[in-house]
């Protein structure tokens, strides 16, 4: 056997061993990723956010507080579904 053939045989053995180690590392990483995914699915807690609702004093419509127009008058907050309802409230008082 020549020096080139010996070198090629050693290179081939190295590539085979390296591929086997890489394959096992891939399997371990895949297993860990699947376990993390399962753990995440199991530990996922469903949180229901309560949305505070308010009623428009003019038209009677109920809507989320975060979407309402607010008018502070006489140390009290008044909620409205639209700017028009707010204006009607101001004009009426």
DSSP file (Angstrom, degrees, kcal/mol; ACC not computed):
  #  RESIDUE AA STRUCTURE BP1 BP2  ACC     N-H-->O    O-->H-N    N-H-->O    O-->H-N    TCO  KAPPA ALPHA  PHI   PSI    X-CA   Y-CA   Z-CA
    1    1 A X              0   0    0      0, 0.0     2,-0.1     0, 0.0     0, 0.0   0.000 360.0 360.0 360.0 140.1    0.0    0.0    0.0
    2    2 A X     >  -     0   0    0      1,-0.1     4,-2.1     4,-0.0     5,-0.2  -0.383 360.0-105.7 -89.0 172.0    1.2    3.4   -0.8
    3    3 A X  H  > S+     0   0    0      1,-0.2     4,-2.3     2,-0.2     5,-0.1   0.855 120.0  53.5 -64.1 -35.8    1.2    6.4    1.4
    4    4 A X  H  > S+     0   0    0      2,-0.2     4,-2.6     1,-0.2    -1,-0.2   0.915 108.6  48.9 -66.9 -43.1   -1.7    8.0   -0.5
    5    5 A X  H  > S+     0   0    0      2,-0.2     4,-2.3     1,-0.2    -2,-0.2   0.899 111.7  49.5 -64.8 -39.7   -3.9    4.8   -0.1
    6    6 A X  H  X S+     0   0    0     -4,-2.1     4,-2.4     2,-0.2    -1,-0.2   0.919 111.6  49.0 -63.3 -43.2   -3.1    4.8    3.7
    7    7 A X  H  X S+     0   0    0     -4,-2.3     4,-2.5     1,-0.2    -2,-0.2   0.919 111.4  49.0 -62.5 -43.4   -4.0    8.4    3.9
    8    8 A X  H  X S+     0   0    0     -4,-2.6     4,-2.5     2,-0.2    -1,-0.2   0.882 110.7  50.7 -65.0 -38.4   -7.3    7.9    2.1
    9    9 A X  H  X S+     0   0    0     -4,-2.3     4,-2.5     2,-0.2    -2,-0.2   0.920 111.9  47.0 -64.3 -43.6   -8.2    4.9    4.3
   10   10 A X  H  X S+     0   0    0     -4,-2.4     4,-2.5     2,-0.2    -2,-0.2   0.912 112.8  49.8 -64.4 -41.4   -7.5    6.9    7.4
   11   11 A X  H  X S+     0   0    0     -4,-2.5     4,-2.5     2,-0.2    -2,-0.2   0.907 110.8  49.8 -63.0 -42.1   -9.5    9.8    6.0
   12   12 A X  H  X S+     0   0    0     -4,-2.5     4,-2.2     2,-0.2    -2,-0.2   0.917 111.6  47.9 -62.8 -44.7  -12.4    7.4    5.2
   13   13 A X  H  X S+     0   0    0     -4,-2.5     4,-2.6     1,-0.2     5,-0.2   0.917 111.7  50.9 -63.0 -42.8  -12.4    5.9    8.7
   14   14 A X  H  X S+     0   0    0     -4,-2.5     4,-2.7     1,-0.2    -2,-0.2   0.919 110.5  48.5 -60.3 -45.0  -12.3    9.4   10.2
   15   15 A X  H  X S+     0   0    0     -4,-2.5     4,-2.2     2,-0.2    -1,-0.2   0.884 112.2  48.8 -64.8 -39.1  -15.3   10.5    8.1
   16   16 A X  H  X S+     0   0    0     -4,-2.2     4,-2.2     2,-0.2    -2,-0.2   0.946 114.2  44.7 -65.7 -48.2  -17.3    7.4    9.0
   17   17 A X  H  X S+     0   0    0     -4,-2.6     4,-2.4     1,-0.2    -2,-0.2   0.914 113.7  50.7 -62.9 -43.0  -16.6    7.8   12.8
   18   18 A X  H  X S+     0   0    0     -4,-2.7     4,-2.5    -5,-0.2    -1,-0.2   0.903 109.7  50.6 -61.4 -42.1  -17.3   11.5   12.6
   19   19 A X  H  X S+     0   0    0     -4,-2.2     4,-2.3     2,-0.2    -1,-0.2   0.892 109.4  50.8 -63.8 -40.5  -20.6   10.8   10.8
   20   20 A X  H  X S+     0   0    0     -4,-2.2     4,-2.2     2,-0.2    -2,-0.2   0.941 111.9  46.6 -63.6 -47.1  -21.6    8.3   13.5
   21   21 A X  H  X S+     0   0    0     -4,-2.4     4,-2.3     1,-0.2    -2,-0.2   0.911 112.5  50.4 -61.6 -41.9  -20.9   10.7   16.3
   22   22 A X  H  X S+     0   0    0     -4,-2.5     4,-2.4     2,-0.2    -1,-0.2   0.883 108.9  52.5 -62.6 -38.5  -22.8   13.5   14.5
   23   23 A X  H  X S+     0   0    0     -4,-2.3     4,-2.4     2,-0.2    -2,-0.2   0.923 110.7  46.4 -64.0 -44.8  -25.8   11.2   14.0
   24   24 A X  H  X S+     0   0    0     -4,-2.2     4,-2.3     2,-0.2    -2,-0.2   0.882 111.9  51.3 -66.7 -36.8  -25.9   10.3   17.7
   25   25 A X  H  X S+     0   0    0     -4,-2.3     4,-2.4     2,-0.2    -2,-0.2   0.905 109.9  50.7 -64.4 -40.2  -25.6   14.0   18.6
   26   26 A X  H  X S+     0   0    0     -4,-2.4     4,-2.6     2,-0.2    -2,-0.2   0.922 109.6  50.2 -61.8 -44.8  -28.5   14.8   16.2
   27   27 A X  H  X S+     0   0    0     -4,-2.4     4,-2.5     1,-0.2    -2,-0.2   0.910 111.5  48.0 -61.6 -42.7  -30.6   12.1   17.9
   28   28 A X  H  X S+     0   0    0     -4,-2.3     4,-2.4     2,-0.2    -1,-0.2   0.915 112.7  48.2 -64.7 -42.1  -29.9   13.4   21.3
   29   29 A X  H  X S+     0   0    0     -4,-2.4     4,-2.3     2,-0.2    -2,-0.2   0.896 112.4  49.1 -65.3 -39.9  -30.7   17.0   20.3
   30   30 A X  H  X S+     0   0    0     -4,-2.6     4,-2.5     2,-0.2    -2,-0.2   0.915 111.1  49.6 -65.0 -42.9  -33.9   15.9   18.6
   31   31 A X  H  X S+     0   0    0     -4,-2.5     4,-2.3     1,-0.2    -2,-0.2   0.916 111.8  48.5 -62.2 -43.3  -34.9   14.0   21.7
   32   32 A X  H  X S+     0   0    0     -4,-2.4     4,-2.4     2,-0.2    -2,-0.2   0.886 111.2  50.5 -64.8 -38.9  -34.2   17.0   23.9
   33   33 A X  H  X S+     0   0    0     -4,-2.3     4,-2.3     2,-0.2    -2,-0.2   0.907 111.2  47.8 -66.7 -41.2  -36.2   19.3   21.6
   34   34 A X  H  X S+     0   0    0     -4,-2.5     4,-2.5     2,-0.2    -2,-0.2   0.902 112.2  49.7 -65.2 -40.1  -39.2   16.9   21.6
   35   35 A X  H  X S+     0   0    0     -4,-2.3     4,-2.8     2,-0.2    -2,-0.2   0.917 111.3  48.9 -64.9 -42.3  -39.0   16.7   25.4
   36   36 A X  H  X S+     0   0    0     -4,-2.4     4,-2.3     2,-0.2    -2,-0.2   0.891 111.2  50.5 -63.3 -39.3  -38.9   20.5   25.7
   37   37 A X  H  X S+     0   0    0     -4,-2.3     4,-2.1     2,-0.2    -2,-0.2   0.916 112.5  46.1 -64.9 -43.0  -41.8   20.8   23.3
   38   38 A X  H  X S+     0   0    0     -4,-2.5     4,-2.5     2,-0.2    -2,-0.2   0.914 112.7  50.3 -64.9 -43.3  -43.9   18.2   25.4
   39   39 A X  H  X S+     0   0    0     -4,-2.8     4,-2.6     1,-0.2    -2,-0.2   0.895 110.9  49.7 -61.9 -39.7  -42.9   20.0   28.6
   40   40 A X  H  X S+     0   0    0     -4,-2.3     4,-0.9     2,-0.2    -1,-0.2   0.899 111.3  48.6 -66.4 -40.4  -44.0   23.3   27.2
   41   41 A X  H  < S+     0   0    0     -4,-2.1    -2,-0.2     1,-0.2    -1,-0.2   0.887 114.8  45.4 -67.0 -38.4  -47.3   21.9   26.1
   42   42 A X  H  < S+     0   0    0     -4,-2.5    -2,-0.2     1,-0.2    -1,-0.2   0.899 116.5  44.1 -71.3 -40.9  -47.9   20.3   29.5
   43   43 A X  H  < S+     0   0    0     -4,-2.6     2,-0.4    -5,-0.2    -1,-0.2   0.542  83.5 116.0 -84.5  -5.6  -46.9   23.3   31.5
   44   44 A X     <  -     0   0    0     -4,-0.9     2,-0.5    -5,-0.2    -4,-0.0  -0.499  52.0-160.2 -67.7 120.4  -48.8   25.8   29.3
   45   45 A X        -     0   0    0     -2,-0.4     2,-0.6     2,-0.0    -2,-0.1  -0.884  15.3-128.7-105.8 130.1  -51.5   27.3   31.4
   46   46 A X        -     0   0    0     -2,-0.5     2,-0.6     2,-0.0    -2,-0.0  -0.668  23.9-162.8 -80.8 122.1  -54.4   28.9   29.7
   47   47 A X        -     0   0    0     -2,-0.6     2,-0.6     2,-0.0    -1,-0.0  -0.920   4.0-155.5-109.4 121.8  -54.9   32.4   31.1
   48   48 A X        -     0   0    0     -2,-0.6     2,-0.5     2,-0.0    -2,-0.0  -0.856  11.3-144.9 -98.3 122.9  -58.2   34.1   30.5
   49   49 A X        -     0   0    0     -2,-0.6     2,-0.5     1,-0.0    -2,-0.0  -0.746  10.9-136.6 -88.9 125.9  -58.0   37.8   30.6
   50   50 A X        -     0   0    0     -2,-0.5     2,-0.6     1,-0.0    -1,-0.0  -0.700  14.2-151.1 -82.2 129.0  -61.0   39.5   32.0
   51   51 A X        -     0   0    0     -2,-0.5     2,-0.3    14,-0.0    -1,-0.0  -0.893  14.0-131.8-103.4 119.9  -62.1   42.5   30.0
   52   52 A X        -     0   0    0     -2,-0.6    13,-3.2    12,-0.0    14,-0.3  -0.551  24.2-154.3 -73.4 128.9  -63.8   45.1   32.0
   53   53 A X  E     -A   64   0A   0     -2,-0.3     2,-0.3    11,-0.3    11,-0.2  -0.788  10.7-170.5-105.9 147.1  -67.0   46.2   30.3
   54   54 A X  E     -A   63   0A   0      9,-2.9     9,-2.6    -2,-0.3     2,-0.4  -0.894  17.4-126.6-131.0 162.7  -68.7   49.6   30.7
   55   55 A X  E     -A   62   0A   0     -2,-0.3    24,-0.4     7,-0.2     2,-0.3  -0.931  19.0-124.3-116.5 134.0  -72.0   51.0   29.5
   56   56 A X     >  -     0   0    0      5,-3.1     4,-1.2    -2,-0.4    24,-0.2  -0.597  16.0-147.5 -71.6 129.2  -72.6   54.1   27.5
   57   57 A X  T  4 S+     0   0    0     22,-1.0    -1,-0.1    -2,-0.3    23,-0.1   0.679  92.0  46.0 -74.6 -17.8  -75.0   56.4   29.5
   58   58 A X  T  4 S+     0   0    0      3,-0.1    -1,-0.1     1,-0.0    22,-0.1   0.935 128.7  15.1 -90.2 -56.5  -76.6   57.8   26.3
   59   59 A X  T  4 S-     0   0    0      2,-0.1    -2,-0.1     0, 0.0    21,-0.0   0.601  93.6-124.9 -99.4 -12.3  -77.3   54.9   24.0
   60   60 A X     <  +     0   0    0     -4,-1.2     2,-0.1     1,-0.3    -3,-0.1   0.520  54.6 152.7  83.9   4.7  -76.9   52.0   26.5
   61   61 A X        -     0   0    0     -6,-0.1    -5,-3.1     1,-0.0     2,-0.4  -0.448  38.1-139.5 -71.3 140.0  -74.3   50.1   24.5
   62   62 A X  E     +A   55   0A   0     -7,-0.2     2,-0.3    -2,-0.1    -7,-0.2  -0.858  33.2 159.0 -99.9 134.2  -71.9   47.9   26.4
   63   63 A X  E     -A   54   0A   0     -9,-2.6    -9,-2.9    -2,-0.4     5,-0.1  -0.965  47.1 -77.0-149.2 161.9  -68.3   48.0   25.3
   64   64 A X  E >>  -A   53   0A   0     -2,-0.3     3,-1.7   -11,-0.2     4,-0.6  -0.379  40.0-127.4 -62.2 139.1  -64.8   47.2   26.6
   65   65 A X  G >4 S+     0   0    0    -13,-3.2     3,-1.0     1,-0.3    -1,-0.1   0.840 107.6  60.4 -56.8 -36.0  -63.5   49.9   28.9
   66   66 A X  G 34 S+     0   0    0    -14,-0.3    -1,-0.3     1,-0.2   -13,-0.1   0.700 106.5  46.7 -68.4 -18.3  -60.3   50.2   26.9
   67   67 A X  G <4 S+     0   0    0     -3,-1.7    -1,-0.2     2,-0.1    -2,-0.2   0.495  93.8 103.0 -98.5  -5.3  -62.3   51.2   23.8
   68   68 A X  S << S-     0   0    0     -3,-1.0     2,-0.4    -4,-0.6    13,-0.2  -0.439  72.1-122.7 -84.3 150.5  -64.5   53.8   25.5
   69   69 A X  E     -B   80   0B   0     11,-3.0    11,-2.4    -2,-0.1     2,-0.4  -0.742  34.7-148.8 -81.7 138.1  -64.4   57.5   25.4
   70   70 A X  E     -B   79   0B   0     -2,-0.4     2,-0.4     9,-0.2     9,-0.2  -0.917  18.4-174.8-119.4 137.2  -64.1   58.8   29.0
   71   71 A X  E     -B   78   0B   0      7,-2.6     7,-2.8    -2,-0.4     2,-0.6  -0.992  13.4-152.1-128.2 124.0  -65.3   62.0   30.5
   72   72 A X  E     +B   77   0B   0     -2,-0.4     2,-0.4     5,-0.2     5,-0.2  -0.858  29.1 158.5 -96.8 120.7  -64.5   62.9   34.1
   73   73 A X  E >   -B   76   0B   0      3,-3.0     3,-1.0    -2,-0.6    -2,-0.1  -0.990  62.3  -1.3-146.2 132.9  -67.2   65.1   35.6
   74   74 A X  T 3  S-     0   0    0     -2,-0.4    -1,-0.1     1,-0.3     3,-0.1   0.895 128.2 -58.1  55.2  44.5  -68.1   65.7   39.2
   75   75 A X  T 3  S+     0   0    0      1,-0.2     2,-0.4    -3,-0.0    -1,-0.3   0.753 119.4 105.9  59.1  26.7  -65.4   63.3   40.4
   76   76 A X  E <   -B   73   0B   0     -3,-1.0    -3,-3.0     2,-0.0     2,-0.4  -0.991  67.1-130.3-135.3 143.0  -67.0   60.5   38.4
   77   77 A X  E     -B   72   0B   0     -2,-0.4     2,-0.4    -5,-0.2    -5,-0.2  -0.797  19.1-163.7 -94.5 133.7  -65.9   58.9   35.2
   78   78 A X  E     -B   71   0B   0     -7,-2.8    -7,-2.6    -2,-0.4     2,-0.4  -0.950   8.0-149.7-115.8 136.9  -68.5   58.5   32.4
   79   79 A X  E     -B   70   0B   0    -24,-0.4   -22,-1.0    -2,-0.4     2,-0.3  -0.867  13.4-174.8-114.0 141.3  -67.9   56.1   29.5
   80   80 A X  E     -B   69   0B   0    -11,-2.4   -11,-3.0    -2,-0.4     3,-0.1  -0.973  28.5-142.6-137.1 147.9  -69.2   56.5   26.0
   81   81 A X  S    S+     0   0    0     -2,-0.3     2,-0.3   -13,-0.2    -1,-0.1   0.747  87.5  15.3 -79.9 -23.7  -69.1   54.3   22.8
   82   82 A X  S  > S-     0   0    0    -13,-0.1     4,-1.8     1,-0.1     5,-0.1  -0.941  74.9-112.1-145.3 165.8  -68.6   57.3   20.5
   83   83 A X  H  > S+     0   0    0     -2,-0.3     4,-2.6     1,-0.2     5,-0.2   0.857 116.9  58.3 -66.3 -34.5  -67.6   60.9   20.5
   84   84 A X  H  > S+     0   0    0      2,-0.2     4,-2.4     1,-0.2    -1,-0.2   0.921 105.3  48.1 -62.0 -44.5  -71.1   61.8   19.5
   85   85 A X  H  > S+     0   0    0      2,-0.2     4,-2.1     1,-0.2    -1,-0.2   0.896 111.4  51.7 -63.1 -39.0  -72.6   60.1   22.6
   86   86 A X  H  X S+     0   0    0     -4,-1.8     4,-2.1     1,-0.2    -2,-0.2   0.928 110.4  48.0 -61.5 -45.1  -70.0   62.0   24.7
   87   87 A X  H  X S+     0   0    0     -4,-2.6     4,-2.6     1,-0.2    -2,-0.2   0.884 109.6  52.5 -64.5 -39.5  -71.0   65.3   23.1
   88   88 A X  H  X S+     0   0    0     -4,-2.4     4,-2.0     2,-0.2    -1,-0.2   0.891 108.9  50.8 -62.4 -39.5  -74.8   64.5   23.7
   89   89 A X  H  X S+     0   0    0     -4,-2.1     4,-1.0     2,-0.2    -2,-0.2   0.915 111.8  46.8 -64.0 -43.2  -74.0   63.9   27.3
   90   90 A X  H >< S+     0   0    0     -4,-2.1     3,-0.5     1,-0.2    -2,-0.2   0.913 113.2  48.8 -65.6 -42.8  -72.2   67.2   27.7
   91   91 A X  H 3< S+     0   0    0     -4,-2.6    -1,-0.2     1,-0.2    -2,-0.2   0.842 109.7  52.7 -66.6 -33.7  -74.9   69.1   25.9
   92   92 A X  H 3<        0   0    0     -4,-2.0    -1,-0.2     1,-0.2    -2,-0.2   0.691 360.0 360.0 -76.4 -18.9  -77.6   67.5   28.1
   93   93 A X    <<        0   0    0     -4,-1.0    -1,-0.2    -3,-0.5    -2,-0.2   0.415 360.0 360.0-106.7 360.0  -75.9   68.5   31.3
